[in-house]
C-alpha cells in the first residue's frame, strides 16, 4: 500500500456535429478525469501520476454522469484502497478507477526507464489497426467510404438501423460497390430491428461480403435462428453487458465479441471475455463509448496487451470532437493507431478541478497484469 493524492476534474469537449445515438442528441461530450498522484517519500512532491476517464454516455450507460461523480467522490473520500473490482461500482467508474491505477504503474515504470510499448512489458506491436466509422447516407456515405479507403483503412464500419430497412440495404450495397475487395465491411444495428426487419435486411445483404453485423435483433435469443436462415455472420455487443452470463450466450453464427471497457468495467472483465473468445475461437474487438483520446489510447494499449490476434479496433470516434482532451490528440495514420513514445496525459487547459484528497492505493503486486 502506498499513499497518494487524488484529484477529480470535469471536462466538456464540443462535438463537430450533433451526435445522435440511441434516442439521444448530444452537442458536447462531458466526463470526469481522475488523477492519482504518487507522493515522493523523499521530497513530498508529486512524482508520477496516472489518469482515468469516467464518462457515461447518455442512452448507453445506465448511470448518469452526476451519479458517477457522486460515487467516485464518496469512494475516494472514504480513504479505502482503490480497487475497480467492486461490483457495487458503476461500469464507467470501475473503468476509470482501473485505468487511473494502471496508468500510475505505467508512469512509475517509465520513470524507471522501462518503455511501456516493449516486449518486456508483454507487447510486440508498435501500432494497431482501427476500423473507419461512418453513419452517413446517400452521396455523403459514398464520399466518406471513398475518403476512408483513401486514408488507408482496411476495415470500415457502417451504422445501420436508424433509417428504413430498405434504405439501409441500399446504403450497404452502395458502400460495397465503392470499397475494394480487400476492405472488410462491418455493420452495427444496435439492436434496432424486430425479427421480420432483421430477416429482410440479412437476406438482402448476405452477398455483400459482410465481416459481421453487430446485434441486428432486439431479442438476442433469436440470433442463432437468424444466422441459420440467412447465414449472415454476427457479433455480440449489447448482449455482453445486458446478459453477461457466458453460459446463456448464443453460439451459432457468432464470429466476434465487441467489448466496450467503458461499460463492462475493469481490466479483469476484458481478460475474462478475451479468454472466453479464445476458448470459442472468436475474434475480439475493443470499442470506445465516445470517450476522449485519453481513453482511446488506453483502449489501444489494452488491445495490444491482451489480444493476440489483432482485428481492427473500434477507435475512430475521436474525429467527432472539435478538439481532443490530450495534446497531441489521438490521431490515426494509414488506418492505424501508432503508439507515441511517451504515455499521453490530459491537457490541463481542458480540465476543471472539482475535488481532491488523500488515499491509499494498490501497489504493483496488488494490481494484476
N, C-alpha and C positions, 0 to 999 in steps of 0.2 A: 504494500500500500504506500502511495506517495501523496503528498499534499499538492494541491494545485488551486489556482483561481479559475473561476468560470465567469464568462461574460455572455450575455444574451443580447442579440441585435435584431432589429426588424429591418426588412428591405422591401422595396417595391420596384419592380422592373417593368417599364412600359412595353407593350406589345406593338409591333409594326402594324398589325391588323387585328381586329377583334377576334378572339379565339372562341369558336362555337363548338362545344363538346358536351354531349350527354345532357342537353337541355339548358346548359349554362352559356352565357356570353360574358367573356372577360376582356377588359381593356388593359389590365396590368396583372402581373404575377406577384403575389405577396407571399412572404415567408419569413422564417427566422434563421439566423445563423448562431449556433452555439460554439463558443470558443473555449477550449480547455487549455490552460496555460501552466506549464511546469515552472515551479519556483526553484531557482538555484539555491542549493544548500549553502554555498559559499557567500553569495552576494545578496541573496533575497530579491533578485531581479528576475524578470521573465526571460527565460531562455527559449525553450521550444514550446510550440503550441500546435494544437490540432483543431480543425473546424468541421462541423457537421451541419447539414441543412435540414430543417423541419418545415415542410411546405405542402400541407394537404391541399389537394386540388378540388375546388368545389365541383360537385357532381360525380367525382371519382372516389374520394376518400369519404368514409362515414363520419369522420370528425371534422369540425371547423377549425380554422386557424386559431381562433380565440380559445377553444378548448385545449388544443395542443400547447399553446403558450402557457395557460394556467397549469397544465400538467407538468411540463418540464420545469417551470418555476418552483412548484411545490416539491418536485422530486429532488432537485438540486439543493434547495434550501433546507431540506431535511438532513443534509450532510451524510447521506447514505453513500455507500460505494457505488458509483455509477456502473450499471450493467444493463445492456439492452435486451437481456433475455427475459425480463419480466413480461408475462402475457397481459398484465394489467395495464401496460403502456399502449397507447395508440401506435399503429404501424408507422406513421410518419415520425413519431417521437423515438421509437426504437431505432429506426433507420438513422436519424440524425445523431443520436447519442452514440450509437455504434461507430458511425463514421468519424465523429469527433475523437473518440478513444483511439481508433486505429490510425488516424492521421497524426495524432500526437506521437504514437510509436514510430511512424514513418519519419517525423521530424527529428526524433531522438536518434534514429538510425542514420539519418542523413548527416546530422551533426558529428556522428562518429565516423563519417567517411564512407558509409555504405549506400550505394546507389539503389534507389527504390525500384528501378527497372533493370534488374540484373538476374543472372542465373542463380546467384547466391540467395536472392530473395524469391526464388521459385518461378521466375519469369524469363522466357526466352524470346519474347516478342518486343519489337520497338514500335509497332503500330497495330491497330485492329481495323477490320473493315466495318463500315456503317451503311445501313440502308437509307437511301434517299427517300424523303417523305413528301407526298402531295395529297391534297384533298380537293383539288381544283376540278373544274368541269369544262367541257367544250374546247374552244381554241386555247384557253388558258392551260388546261390539262395537257394538251398536245405540246404546248410551248414548254411547260415545266418538265415533262418527260424528256424532251429533247435536251433541255438545259442540264438536267441531272445526268443524262447519258454522256453529254459532252464534258461534264465535270468529273467523269471517271467513276461514277457509282456503278457497281456491278449487281446491285440489288436495289429494287425500287418498291416502295410500299404505297398502296393507294387506299385511302379511307373510303369505305362504301357503307351503305345503309342509311344515308342521310337524305337520299332522293328516292324516286320510284325505282322499283326493281329493274324496269326496262331501261331507265336512264343509266343505272349503274352497269348493266350489261353492256350498253353501248360505250360507256367510259372505259371498261376493261378491254373490250375489243379494240378500241381506238388506241389505247396505250400499247397493247401488244403489237399492233402493226408498226408503231414507231420504234419500239425498243428492239435492239439487236437480239439475236437468238441466244447469245451468251449472257444476257442480263436476266436475272431472276425477278419474278413478279410476285409480290406478296399482297394479300388483301386483308383488310381489317374491318369487320362489320360491327364490332362492339355489341353483340347480341341483339341486333336491330330487328331481326325477322322472325315471324312465325313460320310454321312448317311449310305451308304452300309457297310462301315467298322465297324461302331459302332453297326449296326444291327447284323452283323455276330458275333461280339465279345459278345454282350449281350445275344444272343440266346445260345452261346456255354458255357457261364459260369454261367447261371442262376441257375444251380443246385449245385453250389459250395458254397452255404451259404454265400453270399456276404452281408456285412453290408450296403455298398453303393459303388457306383462308382462315383467319382468326375468328372464332366464336360467331358463326353466322346465325345461330339459333338462340332465342330467348330461353329455351329449355335445353340445358346441356345433356340431359338424359337421352335426347334423340339424335345426338351427333353421330353415333355409330350407325344408326339406320340411314342417316343422310349420306354417309360415305358409302354404305353398301348399295344404295340406289343410284348414286351418281359418280362414285369413285373419286370425288374431289378430296385432295389432301387437306388435313385440318390442323389447327393449332389451338392450344388452350391458353387463355389469359385470365379473364374474369373468374372462370371456374376455379382457378387455383387459390383465389382469396375469398371467394364466396363459399366454396365447398372444399376446404383444404385437406380432406381425408383422402389420401392416396389410394386407399383400398376401393373407393367408390368411383374413381375417375374412369371415363370412357377410354378404351384402348384401341379398338379397330379404327384405322384411318387417321389416328393422331400421329403427326410427324414431329411436332415441335412444341416445346413449352416456352411461353413468353413470361419472363419473370420481371416484375416491377418491384425492385427492392424498396422503393419509397412507400409501397403499400404493404408488402408482405413482411417488411421489417429487416431484421439484422442479418449479419454475415452467416450465422448458423442456419438461418432459414434458406438462404441461397445454396449453401452446401447440401442441405437436405434434398432440395429439388434437383440439383445437378447430379447427385448420387442416384436419385430415382430415375432420372433421364438416362443415365449411363446404363443402369440395370435393364431398362426397357428399350434401349437403342433409339433414343430420341435426341434430337438437337435441342439446344438451349439458347435462347436469345434474350439477353438482358435489355430492358427497355426503360426509358425515362417516364416520369409523370409530369413532364414540362417543368422540371426544376432548372435552376441556373447552371452555368458552366462549372460551378464548383462540384455539384453532384454528377454532372455528365462526365467529368474527369474521373471521379471516384468510381462510377459505374464502368467506365472503360478499363480502369485498373482492376476492378473486381472481375470483369470478364476475362482479362488477360491472365489473372491469377488462378481462377477456378475452372475455366472452361478450356479443355484441351483441344477439342475440335471447335474452331472459331468461326461460326457463321456471322453474317453481318449483324451488328448490334443496332438497336433502335434508339439512336442518339442524335438524330438530325433535327431536334426541336430547338436547339439554340438559335437557329436562324430566325425564329419568330420574334426575338427580342430586339428592341431598338438599340440596346447595349447590354453587355454581359455584366455579371457581378464580379468576375475575375479579370485581371489585367496581366498579360494579354488574354483576350477572350478565347473561349473554346472554339476552335476552327478545324475544319476538315480539309484535307488535301488529297485530291485524286480519289475521293470516295473513302478515305481512311482517316482515322484519328492517329496522328503521330504524337507520341508521348513527349512532353517537354523534358528538358534535362533536370529541372528542379520542380518540386511539388507546387502547384498553383495555390494561391490563397486569395481570400476575398479582398476586394479593394475597399479600403476604409471610407472612401468618399461616398459609397453607396449604402453604408450601414448607419443605423441609428441605435445607440446603446439604450437598452431599457432596464437592465438589471445586471447585477454582478454579486459575487460572493466567493466563499471558500468551500472546498470539499475535499474528500479523499478519493483517489482514483485507483483503478486497477493497474498493476504492474504488467510487464510484458508476459510474465508467466500466467497471469490471470486471463488475458485476452488471447484466446487460442487462435492460431493462424488458419 
